[in-house]
């Protein structure tokens, strides 16, 4: 049995555990910045649609379950970002905290505002972007699957038309 065959026949809990391991690895590769987790969303969207389509061919059901997959993946990344960046939010209430030398980009030219924007970007925006990439990757997969099935129908030749009367 090949690797992809084994992946597509995983139980839901096994797939979730595998995703959590890969997501934590992606967070680590990005050193706390979830850029690789966002890119992982494309792969998860592809996998989700291929996995869901083993059970059903109804597009509405596939898209509904894809949204659930996207929500789960972004929730795992959100929890990781809370665990990594959440404790540093206490620095906002410390008047002696050196926000200028914390190591984040000073995108708003003021250390406190830049720190707040950075935390918002890491904790809220990044998991949302992962949700979007998961859904987009799933939609692209669904589109390619529908094209392949349509091409297969066209390859069988023209269908005879019924007379109108």
N, C-alpha and C positions, 0 to 999 in steps of 0.2 A: 504494500500500500504506500503510495507516494505521500510526500509532505503535504501538498495541498488537499489531497483526499482526506488525510487525517485531520487537517485544520477545519475542513467543512463539515466534518462529522463529530466535532467536539460538542460536549454538553455545554449548556449555557454557563454553568459555574466554572467549568474549565476554561472557556473562552474569556470569561471575566477575569479570572486569576492571571491568565496569560497577558491580557491587556494591561492589567495593573502593573505587572512586572516590566513590560515594555515601556509603559508610560513613566514609571519611576526611573527607568534607565534613560529615557529621553530627557527628563528633567535634569538628571545628573549630567548628561552630556552637555546640556545648555547651561550648566552651573547655576541653576535656579531660574533661568530665563527660558520659558517654555516654547521657544521657537520650533524645536524639533517635535514637541507635542502637537503643535498646530499642524505641522506637516504630516504627522502621524494620522491626523484626521482624514486625509485623503485615502490612506490605506485602509483605515477602519471603515470608511464609507463604502469602499469597494468590497471589502470582506463582508460587511453587513448585508448588502444587497445580494451578493452571491449566496450567502448563507440563508437568508430569508427566502430567496427564490427557490430553495430546495423544498420548502413547505407550501408555498403559494405562488401563483402567477398573477394574482390580482394586484394591479398597480396601487390601488388605494391602501390595501393592507401592507404592501411593501413600504410605501412612503410613511405610513403611520408608525410602523415598527422601526424604520430608519430614524425617525424623530426621537424615538425612545432610546435607540443606540447612541445618537448624538448627545442626548441629555445625560446619559450615563457616563459617556467618555468625558464630557466637559465637567461633570460633577467630580470625577476622580481627579482631574487636573486642578479643579477649584480647591479641593481638599488638600492637594499637595502644595498649592500656592499659599493657602492659609497657614499650613504647617511651616513653610519656609519663610514667607514674608510677614506673616501675622505678628510674630514677636517683635519685629523691628518697628511696628506701628507705635509701640510704647515710647519710642524716641520722640514722637511728636509732642508728648506731654512733659518731656524732660528739658528744662531750659538750658542745661549744660551740654546737651547733645550736639556733637559736631556733624551736622547734616551735610556741610559742604564737602567734607572728606570721607563720606560714607562709601563712595565708589560708584555712585549712580550718575548718569549724565545730567547735567544742569540744563535741562531743556527749556525751562521757564525763566532762567537767569536769576532766580531767587531760590536759595536752598530749600526753604520750607515748602514753597509751592511745587518745586521740582520733585521733592520727596513724596508729597501727597500724590502728585500725578503719576510718579513711578509706581507707587503702591497700588493705585487704582488700575494702572495698566497691567501690572503683574497679576493682581488678584481677581479683577473683574473682566477686563477686556480680553485677556489671553484665553481663558476658558471659553468665552463667547466666540472668539475666532476659531477655536478648535471645533465648536459646535457647527459653525458655518462651513468649515472645510469638510467635516464629516458628511454633512448633508449634500454639499456640492459634489464630493467624490461619489456618493451614492447615486445622485441624479445622473452623473456622467456614466456610471456603470449601467444604470437602468436604461439610459438612452442607447448605449452601445448594444445592450442585450436586445432592445426592441428593434434596432436596425438589423441585427443579425437574423432575427426571426423574420423580419419583413423581407430581407434579401433572400432567405431560404424559400419564402412563399413565391417570390418572383421567379426564382430559378426553376420552379416546377412547371413553368409555362403559363400562357394566358388561360384564364378560366372561361369556360363557355358562358355566354350571357343568355338569360332567359328571354323569350319573346315577350313584348309588352302587351299583348292582347289576350 
